[in-house]
Amino acid sequence: MPKPRSTLAAAALLLAALTACGRGGGSGGAGDPDLPLAGTHWTVTAVTVDGSRSKAPGGAAVEFTRDGRTRGGTGCNHFGGTAAVAGTTVTVSPDEVTEMGCPEDRRRFETAFLAAFAGPLTGTLEDGALTLASADGGRKVELTAEPSAPLRGTSWKIDGLVSEDAAASLPEGGGDKARFVVGADGRITGNLGCNGFSAAAKVDEEAGTLTVEGPAATTRMMCAGPQMELETKLYELLDGPLSYRLDHRTLTLVDGGGEGLTARAEPAR
């Protein structure tokens, strides 16, 4: 005998109520869908620890893998660790950090980042912006989803120098203009800190090398001491084969002696 419509309606309402409870009722419970963090490169914008907010330097970034790991850079060293995502809760435990020497401002940011990016954090994702915050709000990491930058055609802003295992800032007041573009036409062009430059360049993607067929042609302006200091170093560096490492939006170029530079991709205009 068919059941009355009222009985079927009541059963449907009960099933809907039970389903809503199982999903946490949209209140951020454990039944919420996991945040879609894996497969995206997250650039660190800033971190907050004990109410003090610090803007991130270039190169600070985070990735989450599908096998429960996280990795990235602090703007100084590289790190790795575990990362479990359950609904909107992200439990992070960094367990490895390289030990490269860095300028004091980057070391301070690294300390703050590692303090903020640990333990259970609540994630909020909106329009490509991800915020991970502790329960009391005292620790917070702000991130932004960014696409990878290709080696060719990207405007690379030089933001640091490398000497073997140590990184250093650019001479104060010397790096505002320093940038370059590796063109599809087989040339590298840009500014060395004071003067514009241009040279032929060959990229071997399989070997991971960029060979600048220098010395580069430059303009002949005279500039302040820090700009000329940087220009002299970059002019010597950009002459011959360089190994390159492209990490999303960060580029490292190093010669055979371990001397080199770091650069970050500038936003498209």
N, C-alpha and C positions, 0 to 999 in steps of 0.2 A: 504493500500500500504506500503510495507516495507520501513523503513528509510534508506537513503544512509549510507554506511559504515563510511564515513567521519563524518557524524552527530553523529553516535553512538560513534566514537572514541573521538570526541570533548566532548560529554557528560561524557564519562568515565574519561577523563582528568580533567574536571571540578569537578566531584565528588571526585576524588582523592585529588585535591587541597583543597576542602572544608574539607575533612576528616583530612588532614595534619594540616590545620589551627586549627581544633577543638582539636587536640592533642598537640597543642603548638609547632608543627614543630620540636619536639625533642630539644627545647631550654630551658627546665626546667620550663615550664609554669605551670599554674594551672591544665592543662589537663593531666599532667604526671601521671603515675600510682603511687599510694601511696607506700611509702617505706615499705617493709615488716618487721616491727619492733617487732610486737607482737609474743609471743611464743618463744622468744629467750632470753637467759640470756646474758646481756652485761656487761663485766668486764671493769671498768674504768681504762684506762691506764694513762691518764694525763689530766690536764685542763690548759687552758691559759686565763688569765685575764689581760688586759692592757699590753700585750706583755710579761708577766711573766708566764713561763710554770712551772707547778708543777707536779711531778710524783705522782701517786696515791698510797696510802698505801694498804695493804691487806684488803679485805673486801669491797672495794668500788665497787659498782655494780648497774646496772639499769635494770629494767624490764618495758615493756610496755604491758598493758592488752588490750584485744579486746573491752572493754567497755569505752575506753577513759581515762584510768588512768595510772599513772606511780608510781613505788615504788622502793625502794632499800636501799642501805647503803652508807654512805660517808666515811667509814673506821672508823667512830666514832659513829654517830647516824644513826637511820633509818628515812626515809622520805617517804612521799606520796604526790600526787598531780594530776592535770589534764594534759592530753597530747593529743592534737588534731593533727592528721597527714593528710595533704592535699598535695598530690604530694610529693615533696621533702622538703616541709616546715613542721617543727615540732614545734608547739606552746606549751610550757611547763610552768606550773605554780605550783611550789611546795607550798602546803598549810598546811602541817603538818610535824613537825620534833620532834623527841624525844629529851630529855634533859639530856642525860647521860654524866657524866664528863669524859673527855678524856685527854691524854697528849697534850701538847701545839702544837707539830708538826701536830697532827691529827686535832686539832681544826682549825689550820691555813688552812689546806687543805680543810676542810669542808666549811669554809667561802668562799674560792675561788670556790669550786664546786657549791655551791648554787648560787653564783653570775653568774657563767657561764651557768648553767643549768636552764635558765629562759628566757621567752619571745619567740618570733618567731626565730627559728634557721633553717638554711639550712642544710639538711643532704646529705652526700655523702657516699655511701655504695659500697665497693669494696673488694672482697676476704675476707669477714668476718670481715672487719674493717669498723667501722662507725665513721664518724666525723660530729659533729653538731656545726655549727659556726654562729655567728651573722653576720648581713649584712656587717658590717665594718671590720669583721675579728678580732676584739679586744677580743672577748670571744669565746672560743672553748672548746669542750669536745671530747676527743678521747676515743673510746670504741672498744672492741674486743669481738666477739661472742665466748662463751666457753660452752662446754658440762658440765652437772652436774657431780659431783664426788660422787661415792658410799661410804658409811661409811666403808665397808670392802674392803680391798685390796688397799686403797689409802694411799700414804705417806702424813701424815698430819704434816706440819711444824708449831710448836707452835710459835705464834706471839704476844700473849698478855695474861694478867691475868685479872680476873674478881673478884670483891668483891661487892656483892649485886648489886647496880645500877651503880657502877663506874667501868671503865676500866682503865687499866694501862699497860704501856710498860714493856717489860722484862728488868731485870737489864742490864745496858749497858755492852756489851761484854759478856753476859752470855747465850744468846739464839741461837748462831750460829748452834749448833749441835742438839738442842732440837726438836725432831720429833718422830712420832710413826706410827705404822701400826696395824690395827685391822684385824687379819687374819681369813680366813675361817676355820682354824684349831682350833678356839676357844682360841687363845692366842693374847695378845697385846704385841708388842715388839718395841724397839726403843732406844732412848737416852734421858736422863733427863737433859741434859745440860753439863754433864761431863761423866757419866758412862752409859753404855748400860744397858737395863733392859728387863725383860720378866715376864709375869704373865698370869694366866688364866683369861679369860674374857667372860661374857655372854651378848648378845645383845637381848633386848626385843623391837622389832620395834613397836609393838602395844602400849606399855607403854612409849616408847621413853627413855629407860634407857640402860646404859652400866654399868655393874657391874664388877669391877675389884676385883678378888679374891686374894688380897694381904696379906701381903706386897710383893712387887715385888722382884724378885731376880735380883741383880745388880753386875756389875764388881766392882773392888776396886781401881780405879785410884784416885789420888788426883789432883785437878785442882785449878785454880785461884778463888779468892773470889766470884765474880759475878756468875760464873758457879756453884759453890757449893751452893750459896744462892738460885739460881733457882732450883737446883736439890733437895734440902731439901724440898722446897715448893711443887714441883711436886710429890715427893715421898709420901708425906703425903696425897696429893689430890688423887692420883691414888691408893686408897685403899678403896674399898667399892662401893656402888651404886652411879651413877652419872646420872643426866638427860642430855640428849643431844638434841641439835637443829641443824639440817643440813639445811643450806641455800645455796643450789647450790654447791659452792666450799669453803664455810666457815663453820666450825664446832665449836660449843660452848658446853663445858662440865661444869656442875655446880653441886656441892654437895648440901646436904640438908640445909646447912648454907649459901648458896649464894656465896660460894667461888668456883672459877673455872678458866678455861683457854679458850682461843680462838685459833683456828688453821686454816690454809688455805691449800688447796690441792696443792701439788707440781706438776709441769708439768710431764707428763709421759716421761720416758727416753727411 
